[in-house]
Amino acid sequence: MLAFIKEIYEVESKNPEGKVEKNVVEIRHDPLTGRKTRINVNRAKRPHVSGASIKKSESKKEIKGCIFCKERWEETLQRFGEREGMEGQWIKVGKGKNEVVLFPNKFPFARRHVVVVLGGDHAVKLSKISEKTWVNAFLAISQYYQKLTRAEGKHYIYINLNFLPPSGASIEHPHMQIVCEQNMLYAHEFLLSASRRFERKHGMSYWKMLAEKDKERFVGDGNYFSFVCAFAPIANAETYGVGVAKPFHEHDEDEIKAMAVDFGKMMKCYEKTGFRSMNATIMFPLKGSEAETMPALARFIARPEPKEGYTADRGFMEIFYDEAVVHTLPEELAETLRKFW
Ligand SMILES: [Zn+2]
């Protein structure tokens, strides 16, 4: 029989005036393959800010109309709703130029989906984001994760970056997106089962072997990740960062900082090679048994040059996790198409 399975979540946050806003997130399972698609019709209303990156302007302290520039945080950024244990609040870490703010996504595509603005300045070059800012961002993420865990239990955590519109970012001001899920994302599960098959056959973790043995594509060791370019990349210029074999909640503050420093350093390396727009992600195991087979894994890819009036429809979720995010309801589309048929 055909099984049309959908999970529906009502996700609440508060706007800056304190009014509750609701989004409906549908996760539909493809009846044949089980592959998931995420629908939030409100995402069509997302604001777009992309002027400075297209003109190749230098990074600026502030640009007009950008909701992520620090001058506007108080009047533009969402606050948490009642469920994540931080009602009416957001999380701020750091001071001055390096201050970051973490808040719920106004247009989420997961039940728990937050944004971290990487400093108040409108930095359209990755090299303008300081090491301290990366560290503050990762500390804010860690704080959020601890609060979420206390309020709702443990989740898989995915730390992501869409940088500039060709990567799927609707706002060019640098920001990260964190998705927390009770189930593994589709492609993460696929990688874990492939890693299990490899380990059964060869008696060793694929990722450990890759980091230690692939000398031809090895880039370097950081304090947290070992970086290796992918042999068969899923998009242009893919690099893996093979991290530590433990769940996110078992990391101490020094490890979180080391992770942030390595992540930021790799971004700068990509910029030096001539790429401006990027996608990046870090996925973490949740259980000890998963961690032994597949450690924390970062992935980085380069995207095309920014163009006027264009935001790509493929961001971190589609590229790294093979779950599509759309804002069109299939039933409404069918109704419209039927009229023209
Ligand atoms: Zn801005």
py3Dmol code that shows the C-alpha trace and the ligand (Angstrom):
import py3Dmol

protein = """\
ATOM      1  CA  MET A   1       0.000   0.000   0.000  1.00  0.00           C
ATOM      2  CA  LEU A   2       1.033   3.576  -0.541  1.00  0.00           C
ATOM      3  CA  ALA A   3       1.991   5.181   2.766  1.00  0.00           C
ATOM      4  CA  PHE A   4       1.902   8.972   2.836  1.00  0.00           C
ATOM      5  CA  ILE A   5       3.696   9.715   6.096  1.00  0.00           C
ATOM      6  CA  LYS A   6       4.168  13.229   7.373  1.00  0.00           C
ATOM      7  CA  GLU A   7       5.397  14.572  10.681  1.00  0.00           C
ATOM      8  CA  ILE A   8       3.921  17.964  11.514  1.00  0.00           C
ATOM      9  CA  TYR A   9       5.443  20.319  14.036  1.00  0.00           C
ATOM     10  CA  GLU A  10       4.172  23.666  15.184  1.00  0.00           C
ATOM     11  CA  VAL A  11       7.281  25.680  16.056  1.00  0.00           C
ATOM     12  CA  GLU A  12       6.911  28.738  18.262  1.00  0.00           C
ATOM     13  CA  SER A  13       9.136  31.722  18.797  1.00  0.00           C
ATOM     14  CA  LYS A  14       8.533  35.291  19.929  1.00  0.00           C
ATOM     15  CA  ASN A  15       9.018  38.379  17.817  1.00  0.00           C
ATOM     16  CA  PRO A  16      10.940  41.382  19.266  1.00  0.00           C
ATOM     17  CA  GLU A  17       7.660  42.822  20.596  1.00  0.00           C
ATOM     18  CA  GLY A  18       7.083  39.634  22.582  1.00  0.00           C
ATOM     19  CA  LYS A  19       4.239  38.328  20.411  1.00  0.00           C
ATOM     20  CA  VAL A  20       4.177  34.548  19.805  1.00  0.00           C
ATOM     21  CA  GLU A  21       4.765  33.557  16.157  1.00  0.00           C
ATOM     22  CA  LYS A  22       4.020  30.075  14.846  1.00  0.00           C
ATOM     23  CA  ASN A  23       5.446  28.150  11.911  1.00  0.00           C
ATOM     24  CA  VAL A  24       4.204  24.811  10.666  1.00  0.00           C
ATOM     25  CA  VAL A  25       7.029  22.494   9.622  1.00  0.00           C
ATOM     26  CA  GLU A  26       6.056  19.374   7.710  1.00  0.00           C
ATOM     27  CA  ILE A  27       8.523  16.563   7.248  1.00  0.00           C
ATOM     28  CA  ARG A  28       7.229  14.288   4.482  1.00  0.00           C
ATOM     29  CA  HIS A  29       8.635  10.819   3.874  1.00  0.00           C
ATOM     30  CA  ASP A  30       8.802   9.800   0.221  1.00  0.00           C
ATOM     31  CA  PRO A  31       6.469   6.767  -0.104  1.00  0.00           C
ATOM     32  CA  LEU A  32       9.032   4.811  -2.162  1.00  0.00           C
ATOM     33  CA  THR A  33      12.483   5.684  -0.801  1.00  0.00           C
ATOM     34  CA  GLY A  34      11.819   7.138   2.657  1.00  0.00           C
ATOM     35  CA  ARG A  35      13.840  10.228   1.687  1.00  0.00           C
ATOM     36  CA  LYS A  36      12.575  13.288   3.553  1.00  0.00           C
ATOM     37  CA  THR A  37      11.368  16.699   2.323  1.00  0.00           C
ATOM     38  CA  ARG A  38      10.775  19.616   4.642  1.00  0.00           C
ATOM     39  CA  ILE A  39       8.062  22.151   3.923  1.00  0.00           C
ATOM     40  CA  ASN A  40       7.496  25.517   5.546  1.00  0.00           C
ATOM     41  CA  VAL A  41       5.313  27.736   3.368  1.00  0.00           C
ATOM     42  CA  ASN A  42       6.338  30.817   5.397  1.00  0.00           C
ATOM     43  CA  ARG A  43       9.899  30.549   4.053  1.00  0.00           C
ATOM     44  CA  ALA A  44       8.716  32.254   0.862  1.00  0.00           C
ATOM     45  CA  LYS A  45       8.510  35.420   3.021  1.00  0.00           C
ATOM     46  CA  ARG A  46      12.188  35.328   4.057  1.00  0.00           C
ATOM     47  CA  PRO A  47      13.919  38.691   3.639  1.00  0.00           C
ATOM     48  CA  HIS A  48      16.836  38.811   1.179  1.00  0.00           C
ATOM     49  CA  VAL A  49      19.959  40.917   1.775  1.00  0.00           C
ATOM     50  CA  SER A  50      22.744  40.533  -0.780  1.00  0.00           C
ATOM     51  CA  GLY A  51      23.978  43.944  -2.030  1.00  0.00           C
ATOM     52  CA  ALA A  52      27.514  44.124  -0.666  1.00  0.00           C
ATOM     53  CA  SER A  53      28.655  40.643  -1.726  1.00  0.00           C
ATOM     54  CA  ILE A  54      27.526  41.154  -5.324  1.00  0.00           C
ATOM     55  CA  LYS A  55      29.272  44.497  -5.671  1.00  0.00           C
ATOM     56  CA  LYS A  56      32.352  42.866  -4.092  1.00  0.00           C
ATOM     57  CA  SER A  57      32.298  45.702  -1.539  1.00  0.00           C
ATOM     58  CA  GLU A  58      34.526  45.491   1.459  1.00  0.00           C
ATOM     59  CA  SER A  59      33.006  44.282   4.691  1.00  0.00           C
ATOM     60  CA  LYS A  60      31.209  47.099   6.496  1.00  0.00           C
ATOM     61  CA  LYS A  61      30.214  47.933  10.010  1.00  0.00           C
ATOM     62  CA  GLU A  62      26.614  48.180   8.960  1.00  0.00           C
ATOM     63  CA  ILE A  63      24.495  48.228   5.825  1.00  0.00           C
ATOM     64  CA  LYS A  64      21.020  49.628   5.417  1.00  0.00           C
ATOM     65  CA  GLY A  65      18.202  47.130   5.652  1.00  0.00           C
ATOM     66  CA  CYS A  66      20.273  44.234   7.036  1.00  0.00           C
ATOM     67  CA  ILE A  67      18.424  42.668   9.967  1.00  0.00           C
ATOM     68  CA  PHE A  68      21.608  40.990  11.268  1.00  0.00           C
ATOM     69  CA  CYS A  69      23.720  44.184  11.633  1.00  0.00           C
ATOM     70  CA  LYS A  70      24.192  44.877  15.330  1.00  0.00           C
ATOM     71  CA  GLU A  71      22.434  48.259  15.299  1.00  0.00           C
ATOM     72  CA  ARG A  72      19.175  46.409  14.579  1.00  0.00           C
ATOM     73  CA  TRP A  73      19.419  43.288  16.742  1.00  0.00           C
ATOM     74  CA  GLU A  74      17.034  44.592  19.415  1.00  0.00           C
ATOM     75  CA  GLU A  75      14.278  45.415  16.939  1.00  0.00           C
ATOM     76  CA  THR A  76      14.692  42.564  14.440  1.00  0.00           C
ATOM     77  CA  LEU A  77      15.793  39.279  16.021  1.00  0.00           C
ATOM     78  CA  GLN A  78      13.426  36.579  17.296  1.00  0.00           C
ATOM     79  CA  ARG A  79      13.431  35.365  20.912  1.00  0.00           C
ATOM     80  CA  PHE A  80      12.791  31.879  22.210  1.00  0.00           C
ATOM     81  CA  GLY A  81       9.255  30.670  22.820  1.00  0.00           C
ATOM     82  CA  GLU A  82       8.246  28.761  25.929  1.00  0.00           C
ATOM     83  CA  ARG A  83       9.515  25.260  25.094  1.00  0.00           C
ATOM     84  CA  GLU A  84      13.310  25.402  24.921  1.00  0.00           C
ATOM     85  CA  GLY A  85      13.760  26.726  28.463  1.00  0.00           C
ATOM     86  CA  MET A  86      14.719  30.278  27.468  1.00  0.00           C
ATOM     87  CA  GLU A  87      11.379  32.040  27.000  1.00  0.00           C
ATOM     88  CA  GLY A  88      11.687  35.590  25.711  1.00  0.00           C
ATOM     89  CA  GLN A  89      15.481  35.390  25.621  1.00  0.00           C
ATOM     90  CA  TRP A  90      18.369  34.893  23.243  1.00  0.00           C
ATOM     91  CA  ILE A  91      21.990  33.899  23.933  1.00  0.00           C
ATOM     92  CA  LYS A  92      24.775  36.454  23.614  1.00  0.00           C
ATOM     93  CA  VAL A  93      28.478  35.638  23.997  1.00  0.00           C
ATOM     94  CA  GLY A  94      31.466  38.014  23.767  1.00  0.00           C
ATOM     95  CA  LYS A  95      31.942  41.757  23.572  1.00  0.00           C
ATOM     96  CA  GLY A  96      32.312  44.493  20.981  1.00  0.00           C
ATOM     97  CA  LYS A  97      33.256  43.367  17.469  1.00  0.00           C
ATOM     98  CA  ASN A  98      33.381  39.715  18.478  1.00  0.00           C
ATOM     99  CA  GLU A  99      29.965  39.531  20.094  1.00  0.00           C
ATOM    100  CA  VAL A 100      27.627  36.869  18.707  1.00  0.00           C
ATOM    101  CA  VAL A 101      23.909  36.347  19.244  1.00  0.00           C
ATOM    102  CA  LEU A 102      21.955  33.079  18.997  1.00  0.00           C
ATOM    103  CA  PHE A 103      18.170  33.072  18.546  1.00  0.00           C
ATOM    104  CA  PRO A 104      15.413  30.899  17.001  1.00  0.00           C
ATOM    105  CA  ASN A 105      15.081  30.932  13.226  1.00  0.00           C
ATOM    106  CA  LYS A 106      12.021  33.011  12.227  1.00  0.00           C
ATOM    107  CA  PHE A 107      11.443  30.591   9.304  1.00  0.00           C
ATOM    108  CA  PRO A 108      12.504  27.175  10.650  1.00  0.00           C
ATOM    109  CA  PHE A 109      12.612  23.903   8.725  1.00  0.00           C
ATOM    110  CA  ALA A 110      13.230  21.740  11.782  1.00  0.00           C
ATOM    111  CA  ARG A 111      11.488  21.575  15.139  1.00  0.00           C
ATOM    112  CA  ARG A 112      14.617  23.051  16.762  1.00  0.00           C
ATOM    113  CA  HIS A 113      16.389  25.385  14.360  1.00  0.00           C
ATOM    114  CA  VAL A 114      18.423  28.357  15.588  1.00  0.00           C
ATOM    115  CA  VAL A 115      20.659  31.013  14.024  1.00  0.00           C
ATOM    116  CA  VAL A 116      23.934  32.476  15.311  1.00  0.00           C
ATOM    117  CA  VAL A 117      24.978  35.829  13.856  1.00  0.00           C
ATOM    118  CA  LEU A 118      28.775  35.843  13.541  1.00  0.00           C
ATOM    119  CA  GLY A 119      29.453  39.319  14.907  1.00  0.00           C
ATOM    120  CA  GLY A 120      27.555  42.554  14.440  1.00  0.00           C
ATOM    121  CA  ASP A 121      29.663  43.835  11.503  1.00  0.00           C
ATOM    122  CA  HIS A 122      28.455  43.169   7.974  1.00  0.00           C
ATOM    123  CA  ALA A 123      31.423  40.986   6.977  1.00  0.00           C
ATOM    124  CA  VAL A 124      31.038  39.678   3.442  1.00  0.00           C
ATOM    125  CA  LYS A 125      34.542  38.179   3.497  1.00  0.00           C
ATOM    126  CA  LEU A 126      35.256  35.116   5.597  1.00  0.00           C
ATOM    127  CA  SER A 127      38.678  36.499   6.513  1.00  0.00           C
ATOM    128  CA  LYS A 128      36.952  39.386   8.331  1.00  0.00           C
ATOM    129  CA  ILE A 129      35.461  36.991  10.880  1.00  0.00           C
ATOM    130  CA  SER A 130      37.923  36.825  13.775  1.00  0.00           C
ATOM    131  CA  GLU A 131      39.014  33.681  15.562  1.00  0.00           C
ATOM    132  CA  LYS A 132      37.420  35.067  18.730  1.00  0.00           C
ATOM    133  CA  THR A 133      34.077  35.419  16.912  1.00  0.00           C
ATOM    134  CA  TRP A 134      34.170  31.775  15.751  1.00  0.00           C
ATOM    135  CA  VAL A 135      34.979  30.705  19.316  1.00  0.00           C
ATOM    136  CA  ASN A 136      32.120  32.804  20.748  1.00  0.00           C
ATOM    137  CA  ALA A 137      29.723  31.313  18.198  1.00  0.00           C
ATOM    138  CA  PHE A 138      30.633  27.753  19.136  1.00  0.00           C
ATOM    139  CA  LEU A 139      30.376  28.584  22.852  1.00  0.00           C
ATOM    140  CA  ALA A 140      26.897  30.019  22.237  1.00  0.00           C
ATOM    141  CA  ILE A 141      25.938  26.820  20.380  1.00  0.00           C
ATOM    142  CA  SER A 142      27.212  24.738  23.276  1.00  0.00           C
ATOM    143  CA  GLN A 143      25.177  26.825  25.754  1.00  0.00           C
ATOM    144  CA  TYR A 144      22.068  26.415  23.621  1.00  0.00           C
ATOM    145  CA  TYR A 145      22.601  22.665  23.373  1.00  0.00           C
ATOM    146  CA  GLN A 146      22.944  22.334  27.140  1.00  0.00           C
ATOM    147  CA  LYS A 147      19.732  24.306  27.699  1.00  0.00           C
ATOM    148  CA  LEU A 148      17.861  22.323  25.070  1.00  0.00           C
ATOM    149  CA  THR A 149      19.066  19.042  26.571  1.00  0.00           C
ATOM    150  CA  ARG A 150      17.912  20.092  30.035  1.00  0.00           C
ATOM    151  CA  ALA A 151      14.483  21.107  28.738  1.00  0.00           C
ATOM    152  CA  GLU A 152      13.831  18.391  26.145  1.00  0.00           C
ATOM    153  CA  GLY A 153      16.485  15.666  26.312  1.00  0.00           C
ATOM    154  CA  LYS A 154      19.378  14.838  24.006  1.00  0.00           C
ATOM    155  CA  HIS A 155      19.272  15.546  20.280  1.00  0.00           C
ATOM    156  CA  TYR A 156      21.454  15.048  17.232  1.00  0.00           C
ATOM    157  CA  ILE A 157      23.112  18.380  16.528  1.00  0.00           C
ATOM    158  CA  TYR A 158      24.105  19.731  13.109  1.00  0.00           C
ATOM    159  CA  ILE A 159      26.172  22.940  12.961  1.00  0.00           C
ATOM    160  CA  ASN A 160      25.900  24.542   9.526  1.00  0.00           C
ATOM    161  CA  LEU A 161      26.978  27.509   7.460  1.00  0.00           C
ATOM    162  CA  ASN A 162      25.526  28.831   4.210  1.00  0.00           C
ATOM    163  CA  PHE A 163      27.799  31.755   3.304  1.00  0.00           C
ATOM    164  CA  LEU A 164      26.599  34.220   0.630  1.00  0.00           C
ATOM    165  CA  PRO A 165      23.530  33.719  -1.612  1.00  0.00           C
ATOM    166  CA  PRO A 166      24.972  31.053  -4.028  1.00  0.00           C
ATOM    167  CA  SER A 167      25.158  28.769  -0.971  1.00  0.00           C
ATOM    168  CA  GLY A 168      21.444  29.215  -0.204  1.00  0.00           C
ATOM    169  CA  ALA A 169      21.914  32.086   2.276  1.00  0.00           C
ATOM    170  CA  SER A 170      19.120  34.643   1.912  1.00  0.00           C
ATOM    171  CA  ILE A 171      21.011  37.123   4.103  1.00  0.00           C
ATOM    172  CA  GLU A 172      24.662  37.748   3.261  1.00  0.00           C
ATOM    173  CA  HIS A 173      25.567  38.919   6.794  1.00  0.00           C
ATOM    174  CA  PRO A 174      27.545  35.917   8.125  1.00  0.00           C
ATOM    175  CA  HIS A 175      25.522  33.553  10.283  1.00  0.00           C
ATOM    176  CA  MET A 176      25.398  29.876  11.160  1.00  0.00           C
ATOM    177  CA  GLN A 177      22.339  27.650  11.416  1.00  0.00           C
ATOM    178  CA  ILE A 178      21.982  24.926  13.991  1.00  0.00           C
ATOM    179  CA  VAL A 179      19.520  22.103  13.536  1.00  0.00           C
ATOM    180  CA  CYS A 180      18.752  19.769  16.451  1.00  0.00           C
ATOM    181  CA  GLU A 181      16.768  16.625  15.731  1.00  0.00           C
ATOM    182  CA  GLN A 182      15.693  13.556  17.676  1.00  0.00           C
ATOM    183  CA  ASN A 183      16.395  11.416  14.592  1.00  0.00           C
ATOM    184  CA  MET A 184      19.498  11.395  12.416  1.00  0.00           C
ATOM    185  CA  LEU A 185      19.282  13.352   9.169  1.00  0.00           C
ATOM    186  CA  TYR A 186      18.928  11.191   6.060  1.00  0.00           C
ATOM    187  CA  ALA A 187      22.463  11.421   4.660  1.00  0.00           C
ATOM    188  CA  HIS A 188      24.073  11.175   8.104  1.00  0.00           C
ATOM    189  CA  GLU A 189      22.317   7.841   8.613  1.00  0.00           C
ATOM    190  CA  PHE A 190      23.446   6.735   5.157  1.00  0.00           C
ATOM    191  CA  LEU A 191      27.080   7.606   5.987  1.00  0.00           C
ATOM    192  CA  LEU A 192      26.866   5.841   9.348  1.00  0.00           C
ATOM    193  CA  SER A 193      25.573   2.608   7.828  1.00  0.00           C
ATOM    194  CA  ALA A 194      28.227   2.728   5.085  1.00  0.00           C
ATOM    195  CA  SER A 195      30.848   3.330   7.819  1.00  0.00           C
ATOM    196  CA  ARG A 196      29.506   0.284   9.742  1.00  0.00           C
ATOM    197  CA  ARG A 197      29.781  -1.920   6.657  1.00  0.00           C
ATOM    198  CA  PHE A 198      33.363  -0.699   6.100  1.00  0.00           C
ATOM    199  CA  GLU A 199      34.320  -1.349   9.696  1.00  0.00           C
ATOM    200  CA  ARG A 200      32.868  -4.877   9.682  1.00  0.00           C
ATOM    201  CA  LYS A 201      34.885  -5.661   6.561  1.00  0.00           C
ATOM    202  CA  HIS A 202      38.188  -3.992   7.495  1.00  0.00           C
ATOM    203  CA  GLY A 203      38.125  -3.995  11.294  1.00  0.00           C
ATOM    204  CA  MET A 204      38.832  -0.265  11.530  1.00  0.00           C
ATOM    205  CA  SER A 205      36.932   3.039  11.350  1.00  0.00           C
ATOM    206  CA  TYR A 206      36.839   4.356   7.780  1.00  0.00           C
ATOM    207  CA  TRP A 207      37.265   7.919   9.024  1.00  0.00           C
ATOM    208  CA  LYS A 208      40.263   7.117  11.188  1.00  0.00           C
ATOM    209  CA  MET A 209      41.849   5.292   8.287  1.00  0.00           C
ATOM    210  CA  LEU A 210      41.102   8.184   5.916  1.00  0.00           C
ATOM    211  CA  ALA A 211      42.663  10.763   8.239  1.00  0.00           C
ATOM    212  CA  GLU A 212      45.765   8.649   8.805  1.00  0.00           C
ATOM    213  CA  LYS A 213      46.355   7.011   5.433  1.00  0.00           C
ATOM    214  CA  ASP A 214      45.135   9.267   2.600  1.00  0.00           C
ATOM    215  CA  LYS A 215      48.390  11.200   2.261  1.00  0.00           C
ATOM    216  CA  GLU A 216      47.662  12.272  -1.311  1.00  0.00           C
ATOM    217  CA  ARG A 217      44.680  14.396  -0.267  1.00  0.00           C
ATOM    218  CA  PHE A 218      45.706  15.205   3.324  1.00  0.00           C
ATOM    219  CA  VAL A 219      45.602  18.956   4.124  1.00  0.00           C
ATOM    220  CA  GLY A 220      46.669  19.273   7.757  1.00  0.00           C
ATOM    221  CA  ASP A 221      45.933  18.557  11.396  1.00  0.00           C
ATOM    222  CA  GLY A 222      44.278  21.108  13.633  1.00  0.00           C
ATOM    223  CA  ASN A 223      43.751  20.775  17.361  1.00  0.00           C
ATOM    224  CA  TYR A 224      40.364  19.151  16.772  1.00  0.00           C
ATOM    225  CA  PHE A 225      39.988  18.111  13.116  1.00  0.00           C
ATOM    226  CA  SER A 226      42.248  16.367  10.608  1.00  0.00           C
ATOM    227  CA  PHE A 227      41.487  17.760   7.162  1.00  0.00           C
ATOM    228  CA  VAL A 228      41.449  15.632   4.009  1.00  0.00           C
ATOM    229  CA  CYS A 229      40.058  16.548   0.570  1.00  0.00           C
ATOM    230  CA  ALA A 230      37.305  14.177  -0.569  1.00  0.00           C
ATOM    231  CA  PHE A 231      38.374  11.659  -3.224  1.00  0.00           C
ATOM    232  CA  ALA A 232      34.947  11.818  -4.922  1.00  0.00           C
ATOM    233  CA  PRO A 233      33.516  15.214  -3.897  1.00  0.00           C
ATOM    234  CA  ILE A 234      29.713  15.764  -3.799  1.00  0.00           C
ATOM    235  CA  ALA A 235      30.205  19.358  -5.007  1.00  0.00           C
ATOM    236  CA  ASN A 236      33.066  21.624  -6.031  1.00  0.00           C
ATOM    237  CA  ALA A 237      36.134  21.550  -3.760  1.00  0.00           C
ATOM    238  CA  GLU A 238      35.010  19.298  -0.922  1.00  0.00           C
ATOM    239  CA  THR A 239      37.112  18.817   2.219  1.00  0.00           C
ATOM    240  CA  TYR A 240      36.348  16.593   5.198  1.00  0.00           C
ATOM    241  CA  GLY A 241      37.332  17.459   8.754  1.00  0.00           C
ATOM    242  CA  VAL A 242      37.586  14.239  10.738  1.00  0.00           C
ATOM    243  CA  GLY A 243      36.986  15.135  14.384  1.00  0.00           C
ATOM    244  CA  VAL A 244      36.853  13.490  17.783  1.00  0.00           C
ATOM    245  CA  ALA A 245      34.920  10.238  18.317  1.00  0.00           C
ATOM    246  CA  LYS A 246      32.363  11.380  20.882  1.00  0.00           C
ATOM    247  CA  PRO A 247      28.925  12.974  21.116  1.00  0.00           C
ATOM    248  CA  PHE A 248      28.655  16.771  21.258  1.00  0.00           C
ATOM    249  CA  HIS A 249      27.519  16.812  24.917  1.00  0.00           C
ATOM    250  CA  GLU A 250      30.735  15.060  26.023  1.00  0.00           C
ATOM    251  CA  HIS A 251      33.012  17.837  24.718  1.00  0.00           C
ATOM    252  CA  ASP A 252      34.585  20.201  27.249  1.00  0.00           C
ATOM    253  CA  GLU A 253      35.055  23.932  26.700  1.00  0.00           C
ATOM    254  CA  ASP A 254      38.624  23.594  25.387  1.00  0.00           C
ATOM    255  CA  GLU A 255      37.501  21.067  22.788  1.00  0.00           C
ATOM    256  CA  ILE A 256      34.631  23.320  21.678  1.00  0.00           C
ATOM    257  CA  LYS A 257      37.109  26.195  21.310  1.00  0.00           C
ATOM    258  CA  ALA A 258      39.564  24.028  19.341  1.00  0.00           C
ATOM    259  CA  MET A 259      36.742  22.941  17.041  1.00  0.00           C
ATOM    260  CA  ALA A 260      35.810  26.598  16.413  1.00  0.00           C
ATOM    261  CA  VAL A 261      39.403  27.656  15.704  1.00  0.00           C
ATOM    262  CA  ASP A 262      39.917  24.833  13.174  1.00  0.00           C
ATOM    263  CA  PHE A 263      36.591  25.542  11.494  1.00  0.00           C
ATOM    264  CA  GLY A 264      37.348  29.272  11.101  1.00  0.00           C
ATOM    265  CA  LYS A 265      40.884  28.584   9.875  1.00  0.00           C
ATOM    266  CA  MET A 266      39.643  26.251   7.136  1.00  0.00           C
ATOM    267  CA  MET A 267      37.184  28.947   5.989  1.00  0.00           C
ATOM    268  CA  LYS A 268      40.045  31.398   5.587  1.00  0.00           C
ATOM    269  CA  CYS A 269      42.009  28.812   3.599  1.00  0.00           C
ATOM    270  CA  TYR A 270      39.111  28.475   1.147  1.00  0.00           C
ATOM    271  CA  GLU A 271      38.932  32.254   0.741  1.00  0.00           C
ATOM    272  CA  LYS A 272      42.647  32.349  -0.080  1.00  0.00           C
ATOM    273  CA  THR A 273      42.106  29.810  -2.847  1.00  0.00           C
ATOM    274  CA  GLY A 274      39.699  32.295  -4.483  1.00  0.00           C
ATOM    275  CA  PHE A 275      36.280  30.983  -3.401  1.00  0.00           C
ATOM    276  CA  ARG A 276      33.898  33.412  -1.705  1.00  0.00           C
ATOM    277  CA  SER A 277      30.648  31.492  -1.236  1.00  0.00           C
ATOM    278  CA  MET A 278      30.696  28.309   0.868  1.00  0.00           C
ATOM    279  CA  ASN A 279      28.623  25.642   2.549  1.00  0.00           C
ATOM    280  CA  ALA A 280      29.913  23.871   5.610  1.00  0.00           C
ATOM    281  CA  THR A 281      28.547  21.528   8.228  1.00  0.00           C
ATOM    282  CA  ILE A 282      29.532  19.500  11.271  1.00  0.00           C
ATOM    283  CA  MET A 283      27.565  16.373  12.218  1.00  0.00           C
ATOM    284  CA  PHE A 284      27.974  14.600  15.549  1.00  0.00           C
ATOM    285  CA  PRO A 285      27.235  11.091  16.764  1.00  0.00           C
ATOM    286  CA  LEU A 286      24.763  10.910  19.651  1.00  0.00           C
ATOM    287  CA  LYS A 287      25.455   7.442  21.042  1.00  0.00           C
ATOM    288  CA  GLY A 288      28.788   5.946  22.041  1.00  0.00           C
ATOM    289  CA  SER A 289      28.299   3.041  19.615  1.00  0.00           C
ATOM    290  CA  GLU A 290      27.892   5.508  16.713  1.00  0.00           C
ATOM    291  CA  ALA A 291      30.915   7.573  17.769  1.00  0.00           C
ATOM    292  CA  GLU A 292      33.306   4.617  17.569  1.00  0.00           C
ATOM    293  CA  THR A 293      32.352   4.025  13.932  1.00  0.00           C
ATOM    294  CA  MET A 294      31.808   7.612  12.825  1.00  0.00           C
ATOM    295  CA  PRO A 295      33.361  10.537  14.716  1.00  0.00           C
ATOM    296  CA  ALA A 296      32.306  14.174  14.509  1.00  0.00           C
ATOM    297  CA  LEU A 297      32.607  15.031  10.821  1.00  0.00           C
ATOM    298  CA  ALA A 298      32.901  18.459   9.179  1.00  0.00           C
ATOM    299  CA  ARG A 299      32.380  18.962   5.440  1.00  0.00           C
ATOM    300  CA  PHE A 300      33.193  22.071   3.387  1.00  0.00           C
ATOM    301  CA  ILE A 301      32.342  22.869  -0.227  1.00  0.00           C
ATOM    302  CA  ALA A 302      32.750  25.918  -2.468  1.00  0.00           C
ATOM    303  CA  ARG A 303      29.850  27.518  -4.376  1.00  0.00           C
ATOM    304  CA  PRO A 304      29.751  29.708  -7.516  1.00  0.00           C
ATOM    305  CA  GLU A 305      30.412  33.461  -7.500  1.00  0.00           C
ATOM    306  CA  PRO A 306      27.534  35.662  -6.216  1.00  0.00           C
ATOM    307  CA  LYS A 307      25.206  37.102  -8.884  1.00  0.00           C
ATOM    308  CA  GLU A 308      22.563  39.802  -8.621  1.00  0.00           C
ATOM    309  CA  GLY A 309      19.060  38.782  -7.514  1.00  0.00           C
ATOM    310  CA  TYR A 310      19.854  35.119  -7.047  1.00  0.00           C
ATOM    311  CA  THR A 311      19.707  32.896  -3.977  1.00  0.00           C
ATOM    312  CA  ALA A 312      20.405  29.238  -4.640  1.00  0.00           C
ATOM    313  CA  ASP A 313      17.744  26.727  -3.673  1.00  0.00           C
ATOM    314  CA  ARG A 314      20.327  24.251  -2.414  1.00  0.00           C
ATOM    315  CA  GLY A 315      21.808  24.949   1.019  1.00  0.00           C
ATOM    316  CA  PHE A 316      23.421  22.759   3.660  1.00  0.00           C
ATOM    317  CA  MET A 317      20.310  20.618   4.137  1.00  0.00           C
ATOM    318  CA  GLU A 318      20.038  19.591   0.477  1.00  0.00           C
ATOM    319  CA  ILE A 319      23.743  19.257  -0.232  1.00  0.00           C
ATOM    320  CA  PHE A 320      25.064  17.549   2.864  1.00  0.00           C
ATOM    321  CA  TYR A 321      21.926  15.780   4.154  1.00  0.00           C
ATOM    322  CA  ASP A 322      19.886  15.041   1.023  1.00  0.00           C
ATOM    323  CA  GLU A 323      16.714  16.454   2.613  1.00  0.00           C
ATOM    324  CA  ALA A 324      15.040  19.119   0.477  1.00  0.00           C
ATOM    325  CA  VAL A 325      13.580  22.288   2.008  1.00  0.00           C
ATOM    326  CA  VAL A 326      10.715  23.804   0.004  1.00  0.00           C
ATOM    327  CA  HIS A 327       8.030  26.407   0.533  1.00  0.00           C
ATOM    328  CA  THR A 328       5.441  25.076  -1.943  1.00  0.00           C
ATOM    329  CA  LEU A 329       2.735  22.668  -0.743  1.00  0.00           C
ATOM    330  CA  PRO A 330       2.309  19.837  -3.297  1.00  0.00           C
ATOM    331  CA  GLU A 331      -1.479  19.790  -2.811  1.00  0.00           C
ATOM    332  CA  GLU A 332      -1.759  23.535  -3.545  1.00  0.00           C
ATOM    333  CA  LEU A 333       0.509  23.184  -6.569  1.00  0.00           C
ATOM    334  CA  ALA A 334      -1.668  20.346  -7.878  1.00  0.00           C
ATOM    335  CA  GLU A 335      -4.769  22.498  -7.425  1.00  0.00           C
ATOM    336  CA  THR A 336      -3.173  25.344  -9.399  1.00  0.00           C
ATOM    337  CA  LEU A 337      -1.869  23.090 -12.162  1.00  0.00           C
ATOM    338  CA  ARG A 338      -5.262  21.406 -12.511  1.00  0.00           C
ATOM    339  CA  LYS A 339      -6.774  24.795 -13.326  1.00  0.00           C
ATOM    340  CA  PHE A 340      -4.428  25.189 -16.280  1.00  0.00           C
ATOM    341  CA  TRP A 341      -4.630  21.601 -17.489  1.00  0.00           C
TER     342      TRP A 341
END
"""
ligand_1 = """\
1
ZN
Zn 24.455 43.028 8.220
"""
view = py3Dmol.view(width=600, height=400)
view.addModel(protein, "pdb")
view.setStyle({"model": 0}, {"cartoon": {"style": "trace"}})
view.addModel(ligand_1, "xyz")
view.setStyle({"model": 1}, {"stick": {}})
view.zoomTo()
view.show()
